[in-house]
Amino acid sequence: MLQDIIQGLIGTGDEEPAPLSESYTYTQRLQPRCIRLLKLAPGPASSPIECTVQIHSIDNPPDFEALSYVWGSSADPVIIVCDSKRLTVTQNLHAALLQLRQFDTFRDGRLLWIDAICINQGDETEKTAQVRLMREIYSRAHNTTIWLGPNDD
């Protein structure tokens, strides 16, 4: 009886997470020579992608990796969790993120620059400024991963 009450209070761990009602929005405008970096939380392939966004100066950034990939089709987008809010990404980006968050290798997460997320695609002024920084972004990344897509066995 007591066990049932405790289980009812804490749950079994099998429950689906509560639906996220709010969509991710870019709340901070980037200052000149600043970039957003995505902190990708580690996790098993079966769990949702979770991340946070940080802003850093391109002149003195922390160690980060850049992801270069084909955006792919925007049909059938996938929702990830970014700063505790819903963020829609392409299936190809989602597949890349699943591979990049390997828990056994990156227990503290992974700091990434991904153009589709780190640049506010709805802000033409920001896009123009960030595209001008891309050469520097890629050259300052300590690693660049090129994602060609999931392995077709």
MOSUL-V94378 format. One record per pair of residues at least 24 apart in sequence whose ideal C-beta (glycine too) atoms are under 10 Angstrom apart, sorted by the first residue. I is the first residue (numbers start at 1). J is the second residue. D is the distance in whole Angstrom. If there is no record, write none. Layout:
i: [I;I]
j: [J;J]
d: [D;D]
//
This chain:
i: [16;17;17;17;17;19;19;20;20;20;20;20;20;20;20;20;21;21;22;22;22;22;23;23;23;23;23;23;24;24;24;24;24;24;24;24;24;24;24;24;24;25;25;25;25;25;26;26;26;26;26;26;26;26;26;27;27;28;28;28;29;29;29;29;29;30;30;30;30;30;30;30;30;30;30;31;31;32;32;32;32;33;33;33;33;33;33;33;34;34;34;34;34;34;35;35;35;35;35;35;35;35;35;35;35;36;36;36;36;36;36;36;36;37;37;37;37;37;37;37;37;37;37;37;37;37;37;37;38;38;38;38;38;38;38;38;38;38;38;38;38;38;38;38;38;39;39;39;39;39;39;39;39;40;40;40;40;40;40;40;40;40;40;40;40;40;40;41;41;41;41;41;41;41;42;42;42;42;42;42;42;42;42;42;42;43;43;43;43;43;44;44;44;44;45;45;45;45;45;46;47;47;47;47;48;48;48;48;49;49;49;49;49;49;49;49;49;49;49;49;49;50;50;50;50;50;50;50;50;51;51;51;51;51;51;51;51;51;51;51;51;52;52;52;52;52;53;53;53;53;53;54;54;54;55;56;56;58;58;58;58;58;58;59;59;60;61;61;61;61;61;61;61;62;62;63;63;63;63;63;64;64;64;64;64;64;64;64;64;64;65;65;65;65;65;65;65;65;65;65;65;66;66;66;66;66;66;66;66;66;66;66;66;66;66;66;66;67;67;67;67;67;67;67;67;67;67;67;67;67;67;67;67;67;67;68;68;68;68;68;68;68;68;68;68;68;69;69;69;69;69;69;69;69;69;69;69;70;70;70;70;70;71;71;72;72;72;80;82;87;87;89;89;89;90;91;91;92;92;92;92;92;93;93;94;95;95;95;95;96;96;96;96;96;96;97;98;99;99;99;99;100;100;110;110;111;111;112;112;112;113;113;113;113;113;114;114]
j: [48;47;48;50;81;79;86;48;79;80;81;82;84;85;86;87;85;86;83;84;85;86;79;82;85;86;87;88;51;53;79;80;81;82;83;84;85;86;87;88;117;83;85;87;120;122;53;117;118;119;120;121;122;123;126;53;83;53;55;120;55;120;123;125;126;55;118;119;120;123;125;126;129;130;133;55;57;57;58;129;133;57;58;59;60;129;133;136;58;59;61;129;130;133;61;64;113;118;119;130;133;134;136;137;140;113;114;117;118;119;120;126;130;61;62;63;64;65;66;110;111;112;113;114;117;118;137;141;64;65;67;80;82;87;97;100;109;110;111;112;113;114;116;117;118;64;82;83;108;109;110;111;112;65;67;80;82;97;100;101;106;109;110;111;112;114;117;81;101;103;106;108;109;110;100;101;102;103;104;105;106;107;108;109;110;98;101;102;103;109;98;101;102;103;98;99;101;102;103;98;81;98;101;103;78;79;80;81;78;79;80;81;82;87;89;93;94;97;98;100;101;80;81;82;83;84;97;101;109;80;81;82;83;87;97;101;109;110;112;114;117;81;82;83;84;109;82;83;87;117;118;83;111;118;118;111;113;113;130;133;136;137;140;136;140;140;111;113;136;137;140;141;142;111;142;111;140;141;142;143;110;111;112;113;118;137;140;141;142;143;100;110;111;112;113;114;141;142;143;144;145;112;113;114;115;118;134;137;138;139;140;141;142;143;144;145;146;93;96;97;100;110;112;113;114;115;116;117;118;141;143;144;145;146;147;96;113;114;115;138;141;144;145;146;147;148;93;95;96;114;115;116;145;146;147;148;149;96;146;147;148;149;115;116;96;147;149;117;117;116;117;114;116;117;116;149;150;116;147;148;149;150;117;147;150;147;149;150;151;145;146;147;148;149;150;147;150;145;147;150;151;145;147;143;145;141;142;141;143;145;137;138;140;141;144;145;147]
d: [10;9;7;10;8;10;9;9;8;10;6;10;7;6;5;9;9;8;10;8;5;7;9;10;6;5;7;8;10;8;10;9;9;5;6;9;4;6;4;9;9;9;8;10;9;9;8;10;10;9;4;9;8;7;8;9;9;9;6;10;10;8;8;9;7;7;9;9;8;9;10;6;7;7;10;8;8;10;9;7;9;6;5;6;10;9;7;9;7;9;9;9;10;9;7;9;6;6;9;7;7;10;9;6;9;8;9;7;4;7;8;10;9;7;7;10;5;9;10;10;5;7;6;9;10;7;10;10;9;10;9;10;8;10;9;10;10;8;7;5;7;6;10;5;6;9;10;10;9;5;7;6;8;10;10;9;10;6;6;5;8;6;5;8;6;9;10;9;7;9;9;9;5;9;10;5;7;4;8;8;5;6;8;6;8;9;6;9;6;9;10;9;9;6;6;9;9;9;10;10;10;10;9;10;9;8;7;6;8;9;4;7;9;9;8;9;7;5;7;9;7;7;5;8;9;9;10;9;9;7;7;5;8;8;8;9;8;9;8;9;8;9;7;5;9;9;6;6;9;7;7;10;8;10;10;9;10;10;10;6;6;7;7;9;9;10;9;9;10;9;6;9;10;6;10;7;10;9;5;9;9;4;6;6;10;9;8;6;7;9;8;7;7;5;7;9;6;7;4;7;6;7;5;8;9;9;9;6;5;9;9;4;9;8;4;7;10;8;6;9;7;10;6;7;5;8;9;9;10;9;10;8;5;8;6;10;10;9;9;8;10;6;7;5;7;10;7;9;6;8;9;9;8;7;4;8;8;10;10;8;7;7;9;6;10;10;8;9;7;10;7;9;7;7;7;9;9;10;7;9;6;8;8;8;10;8;7;5;10;8;10;4;9;8;9;9;9;9;8;8;10;7;8;10;10;10;10;9;10;8;6;8;9;6;9;10;10]
//
